[in-house]
Amino acid sequence: MKQTGLSRYVQDYLWIALGSVLYSLSFDWFYVPNQIGFGGLTALGMILNHLSPAIPIGAVVLVLNIPLFLLGWKFLGGHTLVSSLFAMTATSVLVDLIAVVYTFPPMDPMLAAIFGGVTLGASLGMIFSKGATTGGTDLTARLLKLPFAWLPIGKLLMVVDLSMLLAVSIAFRSMNSAMYGIIALYISTMVMDGMLYGLDRSKVAYIVTNNPRPMATEIDRQLDRGATFLHGEGSFTGQDKLVLMCAFKQRQIVPLKALVHELDPEAFFIVFDAHEVLGQGFRRYQKNDI
């Protein structure tokens, strides 16, 4: 393995480890002491721990994940499963370890649901961004991503987890537990999808100008962004026009607007949000990408 590849490999696992620490801390701090419903296999761990406190939550999750990992090995491949096994083991061990070292006191359930959702969503975003999962419904959602590739991973995870929240509310005999859990689940889903799909926002601009070629040259020179000429026709004048289409990073919108105005103050300038931009200067295609 080349040094660069080894360095990236180590960085990925350090990032997964940091996400696992945040995940475990969030679970023990916000969810457990406030009996907030949690989805997936962790929900089963919470139920068994509630019925018998001697049963550690992390150990239950670890054991129940074994069949899922055997199934996932066939469809997701070795790298994803190894990194997921690392994340699952780290979170399971840390959840029990933190619980032994310190017992967090209860707090206002709404605050716990909000901040628990934010921190848990951030931790899952960190872990998923490196192709790993924490097992359980995370791994189930990752498997469901294969046939439903167009759906965001957070939405898939939310669908799978909702059913477990009902079981937690029955075990705790508290519908509030499920309702707070739904709030936390929704927030964590939004945060996770924001981290996975929204941090690298891109834009697409359509520029109708009388100086298309000089403008395309300057966009390439000043912003290092290529442009594509689209052939159009003015509906009023009937004249043929070259319309520039240019994909760019969100942070470049201000200099691009200034450049267009400088070269042609009368230019017609339209900007759209763009997602999943693949190609030079943006993301590269990866098989089974989340």
C-alpha positions, -999 to 999 in steps of 0.1 A, spaced: 0 0 0 14 34 -9 22 59 18 -5 83 6 -31 55 6 -20 44 41 -23 80 54 -58 83 40 -67 49 54 -55 60 89 -73 94 86 -106 76 77 -104 54 107 -95 82 130 -125 101 117 -147 70 123 -133 67 158 -141 103 166 -176 98 153 -180 67 174 -170 86 206 -195 114 198 -222 88 191 -216 69 224 -214 101 244 -246 115 229 -265 82 236 -254 80 272 -258 117 279 -291 126 262 -310 94 254 -305 69 283 -311 91 314 -342 108 298 -357 75 284 -359 90 249 -368 64 224 -340 52 201 -344 32 169 -328 0 157 -311 -27 176 -301 -1 202 -338 2 210 -339 -35 218 -308 -30 240 -326 -2 258 -357 -24 263 -337 -53 277 -317 -30 299 -349 -14 312 -363 -48 321 -330 -61 336 -304 -34 343 -277 -61 345 -279 -65 307 -255 -40 291 -270 -21 261 -237 -22 241 -233 -60 245 -268 -66 232 -262 -45 201 -229 -63 195 -245 -98 196 -276 -89 175 -254 -73 148 -236 -105 139 -263 -119 115 -266 -85 98 -229 -83 92 -229 -118 77 -256 -106 53 -239 -73 46 -206 -90 37 -221 -104 5 -236 -71 -8 -214 -43 5 -179 -59 2 -150 -62 26 -139 -26 31 -174 -13 41 -179 -43 64 -145 -40 81 -150 -2 87 -185 -9 99 -174 -36 122 -148 -12 137 -175 15 142 -200 -9 156 -175 -24 180 -162 10 191 -197 24 197 -209 -7 216 -179 -8 238 -179 30 245 -216 31 253 -211 5 281 -177 20 292 -191 55 295 -221 42 314 -198 25 339 -175 55 344 -202 81 347 -240 82 350 -255 114 334 -284 130 353 -317 135 336 -325 169 320 -354 186 303 -365 159 277 -370 185 250 -335 198 253 -322 162 254 -342 154 222 -329 185 204 -293 183 213 -292 145 213 -306 146 177 -280 172 166 -250 154 181 -261 119 171 -269 131 136 -234 147 134 -217 115 146 -236 93 121 -227 118 93 -190 115 103 -192 77 103 -213 73 71 -191 98 52 -162 73 54 -184 44 41 -189 28 75 -220 22 97 -227 15 133 -245 -17 125 -281 -24 132 -306 -3 113 -277 18 100 -264 -13 82 -300 -21 71 -304 14 57 -270 10 39 -283 -23 23 -316 -6 14 -295 21 -3 -285 -4 -30 -320 -9 -45 -332 26 -35 -301 46 -46 -321 78 -52 -332 81 -15 -310 99 10 -295 76 36 -310 96 64 -346 92 51 -341 54 48 -327 53 83 -357 72 97 -382 48 80 -365 18 95 -361 33 130 -397 45 134 -411 11 141 -386 5 169 -396 37 186 -431 23 191 -416 -8 208 -396 15 232 -426 35 241 -445 3 250 -416 -10 271 -413 23 290 -451 26 291 -447 62 280 -459 76 247 -438 107 255 -407 85 251 -417 78 215 -427 113 207 -394 128 220 -377 100 201 -394 111 169 -382 147 174 -347 135 180 -348 111 150 -361 139 127 -333 163 138 -306 136 136 -318 127 101 -317 164 89 -282 169 104 -269 137 90 -282 143 55 -269 179 57 -234 166 65 -235 140 38 -252 159 10 -253 196 20 -218 207 31 -205 207 -4 -233 226 -21 -229 235 -57 -247 258 -81 -254 259 -118 -256 292 -136 -272 300 -170 -258 332 -185 -274 349 -215 -249 375 -228 -238 393 -259 -202 383 -251 -204 346 -245 -169 335 -256 -149 362 -238 -170 356 -207 -164 319 -208 -127 325 -212 -126 348 -181 -147 324 -160 -121 297 -168 -92 320 -161 -104 337 -129 -125 310 -113 -110 279 -128 -144 268 -139 -153 255 -174 -185 265 -192 -207 248 -218 -223 266 -247 -259 259 -252 -275 270 -285 -306 291 -279 -328 316 -298 -343 348 -285 -381 346 -286 -384 384 -292 -355 390 -316 -354 356 -332 -316 358 -331 -294 328 -323 -276 330 -290 -250 311 -271 -261 305 -235 -234 297 -210 -240 269 -185 -215 268 -157 -213 246 -125 -195 261 -96 -191 260 -58 -214 280 -36 -185 301 -23 -178 313 -59 -212 329 -65 -201 364 -54 -170 366 -77 -190 350 -106 -217 377 -103 -192 404 -102 -174 390 -132 -206 387 -153 -216 422 -144 -182 436 -152 -181 420 -187 -218 426 -195 -240 446 -172 -270 437 -193 -264 399 -191 -293 377 -180 -280 356 -151 -299 326 -135 -286 305 -107 -300 271 -95 -290 248 -67 -272 217 -79 -268 183 -61 -247 153 -69 -223 171 -92 -198 146 -106 -168 154 -127 -135 174 -127 -133 199 -99 -162 182 -81 -169 147 -67 -158 115 -84 -182 86 -90 -178 58 -65 -197 25 -67 -223 21 -39 -218 58 -30 -242 70 -3 
